[in-house]
Amino acid sequence: MNLNQKELKKNIMPYVFLLVFVIGCLIAFNIFNNSVHELTYDEFIKNLNGGKITELVITPKVRTETYKLEGKLEDYKDNESFFLYLPISDEFISKITNAKENTSEFSLTIQNDPEASSWIAILTDVVPILILAGATIWIFTRQIGGGAKSMDFGKSRAKLVEESRATFKDVAGLTEEKEEVQELIDFLKNPKKFTNMGARIPKGVLLVGPPGTGKTLLARAVAGEAKVPFYYISGSDFVELFVGIGASRVRDMFKQAKMNAPCLIFIDEIDAVGRQRGTGLGGGHDEREQTLNQLLTEMDGFGANEGIIIIAATNRPDVLDPALLRPGRFDRQVTVSLPDKNARVEILRVHAKNKNLAKDITLDYLAKRTPGFSGADLENLLNEAALLTVRRNKKEITMEEIDEATDRVLMGPAKVTKKYTDKEKKLVAYHEAGHAVMGLKLDGANEVQKITIIPRGHAGGYTMMTPKEEAFNYTKKELLESICGLLGGRVSEEVTFNEITTGAHDDFKKATKIARSMVTEYGMSSLGPMMLEEPNENTFLGRDYTKNRNISDTVAHEIDEEMRSIINECYKKTKKIISENKDLLSLIANALLENETITKEQIDYLVEHKHLPKEDDEKTLEVEEKPKKIKKTNKEDTK
């Protein structure tokens, strides 16, 4: 049955059900609305002799040797009738004949026995047996089918994509990562080139990185570029309630892959099945670990020329079993990290193809404002901006929609109906202005891109801060100044109002995390260059829960003291800077109280001119900037 027939059947079925329902209602109405009386022989003879019968139908029943009499009496309504059964006899027929001639005229009809036909007898005798036999066979086959489905538990759930449509053109911002997997494509296209040289292509490639960075898309692109079959399965699809089912699925998956070699097998979220063994309190012989054992065996079992390559993805490589990562299984790890500024430009260019952006929006500016965004975040950002544009009945996406979409992605929708008291509004304004002052006065502090005192999510206000420059490594000075920037809100409250609020709890969380990392991971304290704690350490119940700490109680106390010392020193420095720049603090805070939201460009203009730019000022700035650009271009042309 093709798609159109399925859709037609789907559209007709409601009307069929409605028709059956209406017919059933009519039949039920006729049945319950008719009134049928059963008469005795004496009552029938009395009415017959009295001339009260107006209609009579006689139907002989040969098999039972009886007459079925149906009819109406003169005092019956239209929906009333009578019936009775009498033995077949000539005497009875003569009584009816005499009554019709002597008493009164009534309608008399004699019907043939419907059961006298051989076909009717066959239908009444044979058809019920056939129906019963058919129902029995149907129930039996259903049970067999259910059993077959239960036996199907061990079949692989990997979905086969004959030809992936994704290519490397769809994967933006992953230049180095695409180069790493390019060898896989070359091997799948021309394996003899590698085997003649004695080279062995990696049997497995593990894609590692945060969620949303494009690991799955990269695997699909490899299959699309190589033009080979592509099996896709999630790690959780192997694990079942019954022991041995997952291992059976692994065997069946590799069996199917060998029949379609050369091909790719992509296992998404492999940490669901590849976690380290022996990490539970109740022992290690459970279904998941048997599945992992079978996966290890299958991966290390096939030869170099079979043309099957495993690609797996996870954002938790720290929990994978070491046997899974050894050479011969996952030989190569490709880290798919968060995109940098240039990569974000490429990603935005891909997702902005079908978006109608305003002329003043540049992708370079958007990439600069979105550090730490993954590819999925950037796609969501542009999609939210497009939705807001449609909601506001605009024809193109402007910077206003981009700003609102960024805030919605990071903090949630604005709570416009939530109203501050004047005191709360002033406190929030000075708190956010404190972050801006520290960003302006310290080189290492994060740069403020936008400030708003409109509540979003759980926050009463929101300051969007980004690093002045993206870097892989940070100096001790930059980390200390980042802490100072985070403490600027609390210090501003204390200096201005001589009281503190709960609004800085998230700032403290971030500052404390930086300070602890400086002491325990980076060796930036008096405790010396020592790794005192593992980063991103996750406890395995039963293995690490009762494990002894690597540090003594004395060292733990010293860590706390060092953290407290770092935070206190940064607090003193922040308080000094805020106290020396009260005028700038009040200037930014008053601008926030007046406008509720200000951007980085407005902050810079405010610092220089002591007031926010007006329309005339903005036009003047645009006119002043254009000759500078033209002059610079002329110099370059002269050179």
VEXDREN-2710 file (C-alpha; in Angstrom, 1 decimal):
% VEXDREN-2710
k/r/px/py/pz
1/MET/0.0/0.0/0.0
2/ASN/1.5/3.3/-1.1
3/LEU/1.4/6.6/0.8
4/ASN/-1.6/8.0/-1.0
5/GLN/-3.6/4.9/-0.3
6/LYS/-2.7/5.0/3.4
7/GLU/-3.7/8.7/3.6
8/LEU/-7.0/7.9/1.7
9/LYS/-7.7/5.1/4.1
10/LYS/-6.9/7.3/7.1
11/ASN/-9.2/10.0/5.8
12/ILE/-12.1/7.6/5.0
13/MET/-12.1/5.6/8.2
14/PRO/-13.8/8.2/10.4
15/TYR/-16.7/8.4/8.0
16/VAL/-17.0/4.6/7.9
17/PHE/-17.1/4.5/11.7
18/LEU/-19.7/7.3/11.7
19/LEU/-21.9/5.4/9.1
20/VAL/-21.7/2.2/11.1
21/PHE/-22.6/4.1/14.2
22/VAL/-25.7/5.7/12.6
23/ILE/-26.9/2.4/11.2
24/GLY/-26.5/0.8/14.6
25/CYS/-28.4/3.6/16.2
26/LEU/-31.3/3.2/13.6
27/ILE/-31.4/-0.6/14.2
28/ALA/-31.4/-0.2/17.9
29/PHE/-34.1/2.5/17.6
30/ASN/-36.3/0.2/15.5
31/ILE/-35.7/-2.7/17.9
32/PHE/-36.5/-0.8/21.0
33/ASN/-39.3/1.3/19.5
34/ASN/-41.3/-1.7/18.3
35/SER/-43.7/-3.5/20.7
36/VAL/-44.2/-7.2/20.0
37/HIS/-46.8/-9.3/22.0
38/GLU/-46.7/-13.0/22.3
39/LEU/-50.3/-14.5/22.2
40/THR/-51.5/-17.8/23.5
41/TYR/-53.4/-20.2/21.3
42/ASP/-56.7/-19.4/23.1
43/GLU/-56.1/-15.6/22.7
44/PHE/-55.4/-16.0/19.1
45/ILE/-58.6/-18.1/18.4
46/LYS/-60.7/-15.7/20.4
47/ASN/-59.4/-12.7/18.3
48/LEU/-59.7/-14.7/15.1
49/ASN/-63.3/-15.6/15.7
50/GLY/-64.1/-12.1/17.0
51/GLY/-62.9/-10.5/13.8
52/LYS/-60.2/-8.4/15.5
53/ILE/-57.3/-9.6/13.4
54/THR/-56.5/-7.1/10.6
55/GLU/-53.2/-8.7/9.2
56/LEU/-51.8/-12.2/9.4
57/VAL/-48.6/-13.7/8.0
58/ILE/-48.1/-17.5/8.2
59/THR/-44.5/-18.9/7.8
60/PRO/-44.1/-22.7/7.9
61/LYS/-41.0/-24.0/9.7
62/VAL/-40.3/-27.4/8.1
63/ARG/-37.4/-28.3/10.4
64/THR/-39.5/-27.8/13.6
65/GLU/-42.9/-28.7/12.0
66/THR/-44.5/-25.5/13.3
67/TYR/-46.2/-22.4/11.9
68/LYS/-44.9/-19.0/12.9
69/LEU/-47.8/-16.5/12.9
70/GLU/-47.3/-12.8/12.9
71/GLY/-49.9/-10.1/12.6
72/LYS/-51.8/-7.1/13.9
73/LEU/-55.0/-6.5/15.9
74/GLU/-57.5/-3.8/15.2
75/ASP/-56.6/-1.9/18.4
76/TYR/-52.8/-2.1/17.8
77/LYS/-50.8/1.0/17.0
78/ASP/-48.4/1.1/14.0
79/ASN/-45.4/-0.1/16.1
80/GLU/-47.3/-3.0/17.7
81/SER/-47.7/-6.6/16.5
82/PHE/-48.1/-10.2/17.8
83/PHE/-46.6/-13.6/17.2
84/LEU/-47.0/-17.2/18.2
85/TYR/-46.0/-20.7/17.2
86/LEU/-48.5/-23.5/16.4
87/PRO/-48.0/-27.1/15.3
88/ILE/-48.5/-27.8/11.6
89/SER/-52.1/-29.3/11.0
90/ASP/-54.8/-29.2/8.4
91/GLU/-57.4/-28.4/11.1
92/PHE/-55.7/-25.1/11.9
93/ILE/-55.6/-24.1/8.3
94/SER/-59.4/-24.8/7.9
95/LYS/-60.1/-22.7/11.0
96/ILE/-58.3/-19.7/9.5
97/THR/-60.0/-20.2/6.2
98/ASN/-63.5/-20.4/7.8
99/ALA/-62.8/-17.3/9.9
100/LYS/-61.7/-15.3/6.9
101/GLU/-64.9/-16.3/5.0
102/ASN/-67.4/-16.0/7.8
103/THR/-66.2/-13.4/10.2
104/SER/-64.3/-10.6/8.5
105/GLU/-61.9/-9.8/5.7
106/PHE/-58.2/-9.5/6.8
107/SER/-54.9/-9.5/5.0
108/LEU/-53.6/-13.1/4.8
109/THR/-50.1/-13.9/3.6
110/ILE/-48.5/-17.4/3.5
111/GLN/-44.7/-17.3/3.0
112/ASN/-42.3/-20.1/2.0
113/ASP/-40.0/-21.5/4.6
114/PRO/-36.6/-19.7/4.2
115/GLU/-34.8/-22.6/5.8
116/ALA/-36.1/-25.0/3.1
117/SER/-33.4/-23.8/0.7
118/SER/-30.2/-25.8/0.8
119/TRP/-28.0/-22.7/0.6
120/ILE/-29.7/-21.2/3.6
121/ALA/-29.2/-24.5/5.5
122/ILE/-25.5/-24.4/4.5
123/LEU/-25.2/-20.8/5.7
124/THR/-26.9/-21.4/9.0
125/ASP/-25.0/-24.7/9.7
126/VAL/-21.6/-24.2/8.1
127/VAL/-20.8/-20.5/8.4
128/PRO/-20.8/-20.3/12.2
129/ILE/-18.3/-23.2/12.2
130/LEU/-16.1/-21.5/9.7
131/ILE/-16.3/-18.2/11.7
132/LEU/-15.3/-20.1/14.9
133/ALA/-12.5/-21.9/13.1
134/GLY/-11.2/-18.6/11.6
135/ALA/-11.3/-16.8/14.9
136/THR/-9.3/-19.7/16.5
137/ILE/-6.7/-19.6/13.7
138/TRP/-6.4/-15.8/14.0
139/ILE/-5.8/-15.9/17.8
140/PHE/-3.3/-18.6/17.4
141/THR/-1.3/-16.7/14.7
142/ARG/-1.4/-13.6/16.9
143/GLN/0.2/-15.6/19.7
144/ILE/2.8/-16.9/17.3
145/GLY/3.5/-13.4/16.0
146/GLY/3.9/-12.1/19.6
147/GLY/6.4/-14.9/20.2
148/ALA/8.3/-13.9/17.1
149/LYS/8.4/-10.4/18.3
150/SER/9.8/-11.5/21.7
151/MET/12.4/-13.5/19.8
152/ASP/13.2/-10.3/17.9
153/PHE/14.7/-8.7/21.1
154/GLY/18.1/-9.8/20.1
155/LYS/18.0/-8.1/16.6
156/SER/20.0/-5.0/16.1
157/ARG/18.1/-1.7/16.3
158/ALA/20.7/0.1/14.3
159/LYS/19.1/2.2/11.5
160/LEU/20.6/1.9/8.1
161/VAL/20.9/5.0/6.0
162/GLU/21.8/4.0/2.5
163/GLU/23.3/7.3/1.6
164/SER/23.8/10.3/4.0
165/ARG/22.9/13.6/2.5
166/ALA/25.2/15.6/4.8
167/THR/28.6/16.7/3.5
168/PHE/31.5/18.6/4.8
169/LYS/29.9/21.8/3.4
170/ASP/27.2/21.4/6.1
171/VAL/29.9/21.1/8.9
172/ALA/31.1/24.6/9.6
173/GLY/33.8/25.7/12.0
174/LEU/35.5/22.2/12.4
175/THR/38.4/22.6/10.0
176/GLU/40.9/20.5/12.0
177/GLU/38.4/17.9/13.0
178/LYS/37.4/17.4/9.3
179/GLU/41.1/16.9/8.4
180/GLU/41.3/14.2/11.1
181/VAL/38.5/12.2/9.7
182/GLN/39.4/12.8/6.0
183/GLU/41.6/9.6/6.2
184/LEU/38.5/7.6/6.9
185/ILE/36.9/8.8/3.8
186/ASP/40.0/8.1/1.7
187/PHE/40.1/4.5/3.1
188/LEU/36.5/3.8/2.4
189/LYS/36.9/5.0/-1.1
190/ASN/40.2/3.4/-1.9
191/PRO/41.3/0.9/0.8
192/LYS/44.1/-0.6/-1.4
193/LYS/46.1/2.6/-1.2
194/PHE/46.5/2.1/2.5
195/THR/46.9/-1.7/2.6
196/ASN/49.6/-1.7/-0.1
197/MET/51.6/0.7/2.1
198/GLY/51.0/-1.6/5.1
199/ALA/49.0/1.0/6.9
200/ARG/46.1/0.2/9.1
201/ILE/43.3/2.6/9.2
202/PRO/41.9/3.3/12.7
203/LYS/39.2/0.8/13.5
204/GLY/37.4/3.3/15.7
205/VAL/37.3/7.0/16.1
206/LEU/35.9/8.6/19.3
207/LEU/34.4/12.1/18.9
208/VAL/34.7/13.9/22.2
209/GLY/33.2/17.3/23.1
210/PRO/30.5/19.3/24.8
211/PRO/26.9/18.9/23.7
212/GLY/25.8/20.7/20.6
213/THR/29.3/21.0/19.0
214/GLY/28.4/18.9/15.9
215/LYS/29.7/15.4/16.7
216/THR/26.7/13.6/15.2
217/LEU/26.7/16.0/12.1
218/LEU/30.4/15.3/11.6
219/ALA/29.8/11.5/11.6
220/ARG/27.0/11.9/9.1
221/ALA/29.2/14.0/6.9
222/VAL/31.9/11.4/6.8
223/ALA/29.3/8.8/5.6
224/GLY/28.0/11.3/3.0
225/GLU/31.4/12.1/1.7
226/ALA/32.4/8.5/1.5
227/LYS/29.1/7.4/-0.2
228/VAL/28.8/4.3/1.9
229/PRO/26.0/2.8/4.0
230/PHE/25.7/4.4/7.4
231/TYR/24.4/2.6/10.5
232/TYR/23.2/4.8/13.3
233/ILE/22.4/3.7/16.9
234/SER/22.3/5.1/20.3
235/GLY/24.2/3.5/23.2
236/SER/21.0/3.2/25.2
237/ASP/19.5/1.0/22.4
238/PHE/21.8/-1.9/23.4
239/VAL/20.7/-2.1/27.1
240/GLU/17.6/-4.1/27.9
241/LEU/16.0/-5.6/31.0
242/PHE/16.9/-9.2/30.1
243/VAL/20.5/-10.3/30.4
244/GLY/22.1/-11.2/27.1
245/ILE/19.8/-9.2/24.9
246/GLY/22.3/-6.3/24.5
247/ALA/25.2/-8.6/23.6
248/SER/23.0/-10.3/21.0
249/ARG/22.2/-6.9/19.5
250/VAL/25.9/-6.1/19.2
251/ARG/26.5/-9.4/17.4
252/ASP/23.7/-8.8/15.0
253/MET/24.7/-5.2/14.3
254/PHE/28.2/-6.3/13.3
255/LYS/26.8/-9.2/11.3
256/GLN/24.7/-6.8/9.2
257/ALA/27.6/-4.3/8.9
258/LYS/29.9/-7.0/7.4
259/MET/27.2/-7.9/4.8
260/ASN/27.2/-4.2/3.7
261/ALA/30.9/-3.4/4.0
262/PRO/32.5/-1.0/3.4
263/CYS/30.3/1.0/5.8
264/LEU/30.2/3.1/8.9
265/ILE/28.7/2.4/12.3
266/PHE/27.9/5.5/14.4
267/ILE/27.2/4.9/18.1
268/ASP/25.9/8.1/19.7
269/GLU/26.2/8.6/23.5
270/ILE/28.4/5.5/23.9
271/ASP/28.9/6.3/27.6
272/ALA/25.4/4.7/28.1
273/VAL/26.9/1.3/27.4
274/GLY/30.7/1.9/27.6
275/ARG/31.0/3.0/31.3
276/GLN/33.8/1.5/33.3
277/ARG/33.1/-2.0/34.6
278/GLY/33.1/-2.9/38.3
279/THR/31.8/0.5/39.5
280/GLY/28.6/-0.7/41.2
281/LEU/28.1/-1.9/44.8
282/GLY/26.3/-5.0/43.7
283/GLY/29.0/-6.5/41.4
284/GLY/29.8/-6.2/37.7
285/HIS/27.9/-9.1/36.0
286/ASP/24.9/-7.1/34.8
287/GLU/23.3/-6.7/31.4
288/ARG/25.2/-3.5/30.6
289/GLU/28.6/-4.9/31.3
290/GLN/27.9/-8.1/29.2
291/THR/26.9/-5.8/26.4
292/LEU/30.2/-3.9/26.8
293/ASN/32.2/-7.1/26.8
294/GLN/30.6/-8.2/23.5
295/LEU/31.3/-4.8/22.0
296/LEU/34.9/-5.0/23.0
297/THR/35.2/-8.5/21.4
298/GLU/33.5/-7.5/18.2
299/MET/35.6/-4.3/17.7
300/ASP/38.9/-6.1/18.2
301/GLY/37.8/-9.1/16.1
302/PHE/37.6/-8.0/12.5
303/GLY/40.5/-7.8/10.2
304/ALA/42.1/-4.8/8.5
305/ASN/40.4/-5.2/5.1
306/GLU/36.8/-5.7/6.2
307/GLY/36.0/-2.0/5.7
308/ILE/34.0/-1.4/8.8
309/ILE/34.8/1.8/10.8
310/ILE/33.2/2.6/14.2
311/ILE/32.6/6.3/15.0
312/ALA/31.3/7.0/18.5
313/ALA/30.4/10.3/20.2
314/THR/30.3/11.2/23.9
315/ASN/30.6/14.3/26.1
316/ARG/31.8/12.1/29.0
317/PRO/35.1/10.5/28.0
318/ASP/36.2/10.3/31.7
319/VAL/33.7/7.6/32.5
320/LEU/34.5/5.2/29.5
321/ASP/36.2/1.9/30.2
322/PRO/39.9/1.9/29.5
323/ALA/39.7/-1.3/27.5
324/LEU/37.4/0.6/25.1
325/LEU/40.0/3.3/24.4
326/ARG/43.0/1.2/23.8
327/PRO/44.6/0.9/20.3
328/GLY/42.7/-1.7/18.2
329/ARG/39.3/-0.4/19.3
330/PHE/39.1/3.3/19.5
331/ASP/42.5/4.2/18.1
332/ARG/41.9/7.9/17.7
333/GLN/40.2/10.6/19.7
334/VAL/39.0/13.7/18.0
335/THR/38.1/16.6/20.3
336/VAL/35.2/18.6/19.0
337/SER/35.5/21.7/21.1
338/LEU/33.4/24.9/21.3
339/PRO/34.0/27.1/18.3
340/ASP/36.2/30.2/18.4
341/LYS/35.3/33.5/16.9
342/ASN/36.2/32.5/13.3
343/ALA/34.4/29.2/13.6
344/ARG/31.3/30.9/14.9
345/VAL/31.3/33.2/11.9
346/GLU/31.3/30.1/9.6
347/ILE/28.5/28.5/11.6
348/LEU/26.4/31.6/11.6
349/ARG/26.9/31.8/7.8
350/VAL/25.5/28.3/7.4
351/HIS/22.4/29.0/9.6
352/ALA/21.8/32.5/8.2
353/LYS/21.3/31.3/4.6
354/ASN/17.6/31.3/4.8
355/LYS/17.3/34.2/7.2
356/ASN/16.5/37.7/6.1
357/LEU/19.0/39.7/8.2
358/ALA/19.0/43.5/8.2
359/LYS/21.9/45.2/6.3
360/ASP/23.5/46.6/9.5
361/ILE/23.9/43.2/11.1
362/THR/27.3/41.6/10.4
363/LEU/28.1/38.0/11.3
364/ASP/31.5/39.0/12.6
365/TYR/29.8/41.2/15.2
366/LEU/27.4/38.4/16.2
367/ALA/30.3/36.0/16.6
368/LYS/32.2/38.4/18.8
369/ARG/29.2/38.7/21.1
370/THR/28.6/35.0/21.5
371/PRO/31.8/33.5/23.1
372/GLY/31.1/30.0/24.6
373/PHE/28.2/29.4/22.3
374/SER/28.1/25.9/20.6
375/GLY/26.9/25.4/17.1
376/ALA/23.5/24.3/18.4
377/ASP/23.3/27.5/20.5
378/LEU/24.0/29.7/17.5
379/GLU/21.4/27.9/15.4
380/ASN/18.9/28.4/18.2
381/LEU/19.8/32.0/18.6
382/LEU/19.0/32.8/14.9
383/ASN/15.9/30.7/15.1
384/GLU/14.6/32.6/18.1
385/ALA/15.4/35.9/16.4
386/ALA/13.4/34.8/13.4
387/LEU/10.5/33.8/15.6
388/LEU/10.5/37.2/17.3
389/THR/10.6/39.0/13.9
390/VAL/7.5/37.1/12.8
391/ARG/5.8/37.8/16.1
392/ARG/6.5/41.5/15.7
393/ASN/5.3/41.5/12.1
394/LYS/8.7/42.7/10.7
395/LYS/10.1/41.8/7.3
396/GLU/13.8/41.4/8.4
397/ILE/15.7/40.5/11.5
398/THR/17.2/43.5/13.2
399/MET/19.7/43.9/16.0
400/GLU/16.8/44.4/18.4
401/GLU/15.6/40.8/17.8
402/ILE/19.2/39.5/18.0
403/ASP/19.6/41.1/21.4
404/GLU/16.3/39.8/22.7
405/ALA/17.0/36.3/21.3
406/THR/20.4/36.2/23.0
407/ASP/18.8/37.1/26.3
408/ARG/16.1/34.5/25.9
409/VAL/18.7/31.8/25.1
410/LEU/20.9/32.7/28.1
411/MET/18.4/33.8/30.7
412/GLY/14.9/33.1/29.5
413/PRO/12.1/35.5/28.5
414/ALA/11.8/38.9/30.1
415/LYS/9.3/39.2/32.9
416/VAL/7.9/42.6/31.8
417/THR/4.9/42.3/34.2
418/LYS/7.1/42.0/37.2
419/LYS/7.4/45.4/38.8
420/TYR/10.1/46.6/41.2
421/THR/9.7/48.9/44.0
422/ASP/11.7/52.1/43.6
423/LYS/14.2/50.9/46.2
424/GLU/14.7/47.5/44.5
425/LYS/15.1/49.1/41.1
426/LYS/17.8/51.4/42.4
427/LEU/19.6/48.5/44.1
428/VAL/19.6/46.4/41.0
429/ALA/20.8/49.4/38.8
430/TYR/23.7/50.1/41.1
431/HIS/24.6/46.4/41.3
432/GLU/24.7/46.0/37.6
433/ALA/26.6/49.3/37.2
434/GLY/29.2/48.0/39.6
435/HIS/30.1/45.2/37.1
436/ALA/30.3/47.7/34.3
437/VAL/32.7/49.9/36.2
438/MET/35.1/47.0/37.0
439/GLY/35.0/46.0/33.3
440/LEU/36.0/49.5/32.3
441/LYS/38.7/49.9/34.8
442/LEU/40.4/46.5/34.8
443/ASP/42.1/45.0/31.7
444/GLY/41.6/41.4/32.8
445/ALA/38.0/41.7/33.8
446/ASN/35.3/40.7/31.4
447/GLU/33.9/43.3/29.1
448/VAL/30.3/44.3/29.6
449/GLN/28.2/44.0/26.3
450/LYS/24.8/44.7/27.7
451/ILE/23.1/45.7/31.0
452/THR/19.5/45.4/31.8
453/ILE/17.5/45.7/35.0
454/ILE/14.5/43.9/33.5
455/PRO/14.0/40.6/35.3
456/ARG/14.8/37.4/33.4
457/GLY/14.5/33.9/34.8
458/HIS/15.5/33.8/38.4
459/ALA/17.7/37.0/38.1
460/GLY/16.4/40.5/39.0
461/GLY/18.9/42.0/36.5
462/TYR/21.3/40.8/33.9
463/THR/24.7/41.8/32.8
464/MET/26.1/40.2/29.7
465/MET/29.9/40.0/30.1
466/THR/32.3/38.5/27.6
467/PRO/36.1/38.2/27.6
468/LYS/38.0/41.0/26.0
469/GLU/40.0/38.4/24.0
470/GLU/39.4/34.7/23.6
471/ALA/42.5/32.8/24.9
472/PHE/43.5/29.2/25.8
473/ASN/45.5/30.2/28.8
474/TYR/45.0/32.9/31.4
475/THR/47.5/34.6/33.7
476/LYS/47.1/34.9/37.4
477/LYS/46.4/38.6/37.1
478/GLU/43.6/38.0/34.6
479/LEU/42.0/35.5/36.9
480/LEU/42.2/37.8/39.9
481/GLU/40.7/40.7/37.9
482/SER/37.9/38.4/36.7
483/ILE/37.1/37.7/40.3
484/CYS/37.1/41.5/41.0
485/GLY/34.7/42.0/38.1
486/LEU/32.3/39.4/39.5
487/LEU/32.5/41.1/43.0
488/GLY/31.7/44.5/41.6
489/GLY/28.0/44.2/42.0
490/ARG/28.1/43.4/45.8
491/VAL/30.7/46.1/46.5
492/SER/28.6/48.7/44.6
493/GLU/25.7/47.9/46.9
494/GLU/27.8/48.2/50.0
495/VAL/29.5/51.4/49.0
496/THR/26.4/53.1/47.8
497/PHE/23.7/52.0/50.2
498/ASN/25.8/50.6/53.1
499/GLU/23.8/47.4/52.9
500/ILE/24.0/44.1/50.9
501/THR/21.4/42.0/49.1
502/THR/21.0/38.4/47.9
503/GLY/21.5/39.4/44.2
504/ALA/25.2/38.5/44.1
505/HIS/24.8/34.7/44.8
506/ASP/25.5/33.7/41.2
507/ASP/28.5/36.1/41.1
508/PHE/29.9/34.4/44.3
509/LYS/29.4/31.0/42.8
510/LYS/31.6/31.9/39.8
511/ALA/34.2/33.7/41.8
512/THR/34.6/30.9/44.3
513/LYS/35.0/28.4/41.5
514/ILE/37.8/30.4/39.9
515/ALA/39.5/30.9/43.3
516/ARG/39.3/27.2/44.1
517/SER/40.7/26.2/40.7
518/MET/43.6/28.7/41.3
519/VAL/44.5/26.9/44.5
520/THR/43.8/23.3/43.7
521/GLU/44.5/23.0/40.0
522/TYR/46.6/25.9/38.7
523/GLY/49.1/26.1/41.6
524/MET/48.6/29.9/41.9
525/SER/48.8/30.1/45.7
526/SER/51.3/29.8/48.5
527/LEU/50.6/26.0/48.6
528/GLY/52.8/25.7/45.6
529/PRO/52.5/24.1/42.1
530/MET/50.5/21.0/43.2
531/MET/47.3/19.3/41.8
532/LEU/45.3/18.9/44.9
533/GLU/41.9/18.1/43.2
534/GLU/41.0/16.5/39.9
535/PRO/38.9/18.8/37.7
536/ASN/35.4/17.6/36.9
537/GLU/35.7/14.7/39.3
538/ASN/32.5/12.6/39.3
539/THR/31.9/10.0/42.0
540/PHE/31.1/6.4/41.0
541/LEU/28.9/4.8/43.7
542/GLY/30.8/1.9/45.1
543/ARG/34.2/2.7/43.6
544/ASP/35.0/6.3/44.6
545/TYR/32.4/6.8/47.3
546/THR/34.6/5.4/50.1
547/LYS/37.9/6.2/48.4
548/ASN/40.4/8.1/50.7
549/ARG/41.1/11.7/49.9
550/ASN/44.5/12.6/48.4
551/ILE/44.9/15.5/50.9
552/SER/45.0/15.6/54.6
553/ASP/42.6/17.6/56.8
554/THR/45.4/20.2/57.4
555/VAL/45.9/20.7/53.6
556/ALA/42.1/21.0/53.2
557/HIS/42.0/23.7/55.8
558/GLU/44.9/25.5/54.1
559/ILE/43.0/25.3/50.8
560/ASP/40.0/27.0/52.4
561/GLU/42.3/29.7/53.9
562/GLU/43.9/30.4/50.5
563/MET/40.6/30.7/48.8
564/ARG/39.3/33.0/51.5
565/SER/42.5/35.1/51.2
566/ILE/42.1/35.4/47.4
567/ILE/38.5/36.4/47.6
568/ASN/39.2/38.9/50.4
569/GLU/42.1/40.6/48.6
570/CYS/40.0/40.9/45.4
571/TYR/37.1/42.3/47.5
572/LYS/39.4/45.0/49.0
573/LYS/40.7/45.9/45.5
574/THR/37.2/46.1/44.1
575/LYS/36.0/48.2/46.9
576/LYS/38.9/50.7/46.3
577/ILE/38.1/51.0/42.6
578/ILE/34.4/51.4/43.2
579/SER/35.0/54.1/45.9
580/GLU/37.3/56.0/43.5
581/ASN/34.8/55.9/40.7
582/LYS/31.5/56.8/42.4
583/ASP/30.7/59.4/39.8
584/LEU/31.1/56.9/37.0
585/LEU/29.0/54.4/39.0
586/SER/26.2/56.8/39.5
587/LEU/26.3/57.9/35.8
588/ILE/25.8/54.3/34.6
589/ALA/23.2/53.5/37.3
590/ASN/21.1/56.6/36.5
591/ALA/21.3/55.7/32.8
592/LEU/19.9/52.3/33.7
593/LEU/17.2/53.7/35.8
594/GLU/16.1/55.9/32.9
595/ASN/16.4/53.4/30.1
596/GLU/16.4/50.0/31.9
597/THR/18.7/48.5/29.1
598/ILE/21.9/49.9/27.7
599/THR/24.5/48.3/25.4
600/LYS/28.3/48.4/25.2
601/GLU/28.3/51.2/22.6
602/GLN/26.0/53.3/24.8
603/ILE/28.2/52.7/27.8
604/ASP/31.3/53.8/25.9
605/TYR/29.6/56.9/24.7
606/LEU/28.3/57.6/28.2
607/VAL/31.8/57.4/29.7
608/GLU/33.1/59.9/27.1
609/HIS/30.3/62.4/26.9
610/LYS/28.6/62.0/30.3
611/HIS/25.2/61.3/28.7
612/LEU/23.6/58.7/26.4
613/PRO/23.8/59.4/22.6
614/LYS/20.8/61.1/21.0
615/GLU/19.7/60.7/17.4
616/ASP/21.7/63.8/16.3
617/ASP/24.8/62.5/18.1
618/GLU/24.5/59.1/16.4
619/LYS/24.2/60.7/12.9
620/THR/27.2/62.9/13.7
621/LEU/29.3/59.9/14.8
622/GLU/28.4/58.0/11.6
623/VAL/29.5/61.1/9.5
624/GLU/32.7/61.4/11.4
625/GLU/33.6/57.7/11.0
626/LYS/33.1/57.5/7.2
627/PRO/35.9/60.0/6.2
628/LYS/38.3/58.1/8.5
629/LYS/37.5/54.8/6.7
630/ILE/37.9/56.5/3.3
631/LYS/41.2/58.1/4.2
632/LYS/42.6/54.8/5.4
633/THR/41.5/53.1/2.2
634/ASN/43.2/55.8/0.1
635/LYS/46.5/55.3/2.0
636/GLU/46.3/51.6/1.4
637/ASP/45.6/52.2/-2.3
638/THR/48.6/54.6/-2.5
639/LYS/50.8/52.0/-1.0
END
